[in-house]
Structure formats: structure tokens, C-alpha cells
Amino acid sequence: MLLVVAVGLLLAVQSTGGSLISERSLGKTSIPQEDKTKIKKEELPEAARKTLDTDPFKGWSVINAYKMKSGEFEVELKKEELTQIVMFDKTGKIK
């Protein structure tokens, strides 16, 4: 069941041309702390906030949001035992 949910989310995001990184399933880690500044969800671009409110992210909670030195954004999400990182460009589009 856990794998089905993760695969479903990956397919949903890929169908929109974006990318989704699941730390748990891919063994990826986030960008080093010195290259980013923690921000509140409300400080994300409006497009990013709207994306996080769509069906593929239903049930996922923002646990951390960061602004990169590059101006891009990293958002850590959690749903039950799953954790994932979603990257957004400067305008709020999924990378």
C-alpha cells in the first residue's frame, strides 16, 4: 500500500512535468542547510502554495519550507510514515 501511494504521487507529479523526490524510497537527502533559509509556508510563492493544495498533495503536511540561495524553494512534506521533498523554481512551479 505504501509503495502504491508513493508511485501514484510520482506519476501524478510527472504527468504535470514536475519532479518529486521521495527521501525514503530513493535515499535522497535535502540540500545542505548552509545553502538555504527556513521560511514559513505562507512565504512560498502563490503558485507553489496553490500546487500544494491540489489533489496529488492531498493529505500531505508541510513540515519545513526553505528558500535556496538560488531563489528556488524546497518543501518537505509528510503523510503518515512517508516523507518527500518537492522543489519549486523562483516562480513557484514544480521543478
Buried (B, 14 or more C-beta within 10 A) or exposed (E): EEEEEBEEBBEBBEEEEBEBBBBEBEEEEBBEEEEBEEBEBEEBBEBBBEBBEEEBBEEBEBEBBBBBEEEBBBBBBBBEEBBBBBBBBEEBBBB
